[in-house]
Amino acid sequence: MNFGLLWFDNDSRRGLKEKVLRAADHYQQKYGQRPNLCFVHPSMLKENGDDEFRADGVQVRSGRAVLPHHFWIGVADK
């Protein structure tokens, strides 16, 4: 992914999947294309109990360069 949207969400009432889907909805509204890849801080995935997972077509992976509560979301390179 060469281009993406950096989204911040530290709302403790929402789960990780819901946060990813909110970021994906915003990305789609802004750029007119549904994202399919999202990087989050590794600690956020550990809280979820997975190394990676899918949230309605968006693959969520860990990325050490992403700060906690941030989501680097976009379309994967082919």
C-alpha positions in Angstrom: 0.0 0.0 0.0 1.6 3.2 -1.2 -1.2 5.5 -0.3 -3.6 5.4 2.6 -5.6 7.3 5.2 -4.3 7.7 8.8 -7.3 7.4 11.1 -7.3 8.0 14.9 -9.8 6.4 17.2 -9.2 5.9 21.0 -12.9 5.4 22.0 -12.6 2.6 24.6 -16.3 1.8 24.2 -15.8 0.5 20.6 -14.1 -2.8 19.6 -11.3 -3.1 17.1 -13.6 -4.4 14.3 -16.0 -1.5 14.7 -13.1 1.0 14.6 -11.7 -0.5 11.5 -15.2 -0.4 9.8 -15.6 3.2 10.8 -12.3 4.1 9.2 -13.2 2.1 6.1 -16.5 3.9 5.7 -14.7 7.3 6.0 -12.1 6.2 3.4 -14.8 5.1 1.0 -16.7 8.4 1.4 -13.5 10.4 0.9 -11.9 8.5 -2.0 -14.9 6.6 -3.6 -13.2 3.2 -3.2 -13.6 0.6 -0.5 -10.3 -0.1 1.3 -9.1 -3.7 1.7 -6.1 -3.4 4.0 -5.5 -1.8 7.4 -2.4 -1.7 9.6 -2.6 -1.2 13.3 -0.2 -1.2 16.2 0.7 -4.8 17.3 -0.7 -4.3 20.8 -4.1 -3.6 19.3 -4.2 -7.0 17.7 -3.0 -8.7 20.9 -5.9 -7.2 22.7 -8.2 -8.8 20.1 -6.4 -12.2 20.4 -5.3 -12.5 16.8 -2.3 -11.9 14.7 -4.5 -10.6 11.9 -8.1 -10.8 10.9 -10.7 -9.6 8.4 -13.4 -7.0 9.1 -16.0 -7.2 6.3 -13.4 -7.5 3.5 -10.7 -5.4 5.2 -7.6 -7.4 6.1 -6.2 -6.0 9.4 -2.5 -6.6 10.0 0.0 -5.4 12.6 2.5 -2.7 11.7 5.2 -1.5 14.1 5.4 1.9 12.5 1.7 2.6 13.4 1.1 4.2 16.8 -1.5 2.8 19.2 -5.1 3.9 18.4 -4.1 4.8 14.8 -5.3 3.0 11.7 -3.3 3.1 8.4 -6.0 2.1 5.9 -6.2 1.9 2.1 -6.0 -0.4 -0.9 -3.4 -3.1 -1.1 -0.9 -3.0 -4.0 -1.4 -5.8 -6.5 
